[in-house]
Amino acid sequence: MITASDHRDAAFAAAYGVLIEELRLLARAIFVVDGRGVIRYTQGVKEIASEPDYQAVLDAVRGIG
C-alpha cells in the first residue's frame, strides 16, 4: 500500500478525476493498482464523511493474481 499527498499541485486529483475544485480537496476514493501499474479497481465515495465499501476493495485485491 502506498499513501501519498497531492496537497501542493493537485496533479493527481485532476488527472484521476477526484479534485473538488471549490474546496481544493480530493474526493474520497480508492484505486487498486496491480504490480504492473494497471488500475484494476476504482471506488469513489459520494460523501467525504462516508466510508468506502471495504469488502468490495478487499474482493478486488484478492481477484488480482
C-alpha positions as CSV (number, residue, x, y, z in Angstrom):
1,M,0.0,0.0,0.0
2,I,1.2,3.5,-0.9
3,T,-0.2,6.6,0.7
4,A,0.6,9.9,-0.9
5,S,-0.2,13.6,-0.6
6,D,-1.3,15.7,-3.5
7,H,-1.5,18.9,-1.5
8,R,0.9,21.2,-3.4
9,D,-0.3,21.0,-7.0
10,A,-3.3,18.7,-7.1
11,A,-2.0,17.0,-10.3
12,F,-3.0,13.5,-9.2
13,A,-6.5,14.7,-8.2
14,A,-7.0,16.4,-11.6
15,A,-5.7,13.5,-13.6
16,Y,-7.8,10.9,-11.8
17,G,-11.0,13.0,-11.5
18,V,-11.1,13.3,-7.7
19,L,-10.4,17.0,-7.3
20,I,-13.1,19.1,-5.6
21,E,-12.1,22.4,-7.1
22,E,-14.0,24.8,-5.0
23,L,-12.6,23.3,-1.8
24,R,-9.2,22.2,-3.3
25,L,-9.6,18.9,-1.7
26,L,-9.6,15.3,-3.0
27,A,-12.8,13.3,-3.0
28,R,-12.5,10.1,-1.0
29,A,-11.6,7.3,-3.5
30,I,-9.8,4.0,-3.6
31,F,-7.6,2.8,-6.6
32,V,-6.3,-0.7,-6.6
33,V,-3.3,-1.0,-8.8
34,D,-1.7,-4.3,-9.8
35,G,2.1,-5.0,-9.9
36,R,2.4,-3.7,-13.5
37,G,0.9,-0.3,-12.6
38,V,-2.5,-1.0,-14.1
39,I,-5.6,0.3,-12.3
40,R,-7.7,-2.8,-11.7
41,Y,-10.5,-1.3,-9.5
42,T,-11.7,2.1,-8.5
43,Q,-14.3,3.2,-6.0
44,G,-15.5,6.7,-5.4
45,V,-17.3,7.7,-2.2
46,K,-20.2,10.1,-2.7
47,E,-20.0,11.8,0.7
48,I,-16.5,12.6,2.0
49,A,-17.7,11.7,5.5
50,S,-18.8,8.2,4.4
51,E,-16.6,5.1,4.5
52,P,-15.8,3.2,1.3
53,D,-17.1,-0.4,0.8
54,Y,-14.0,-2.1,2.2
55,Q,-15.3,-5.6,1.5
56,A,-15.6,-4.7,-2.2
57,V,-12.0,-3.4,-2.2
58,L,-10.7,-6.5,-0.5
59,D,-12.5,-8.6,-3.0
60,A,-10.9,-6.7,-5.9
61,V,-7.4,-7.1,-4.3
62,R,-8.0,-10.8,-3.9
63,G,-9.1,-11.0,-7.5
64,I,-5.8,-9.8,-8.8
65,G,-3.3,-12.6,-9.3
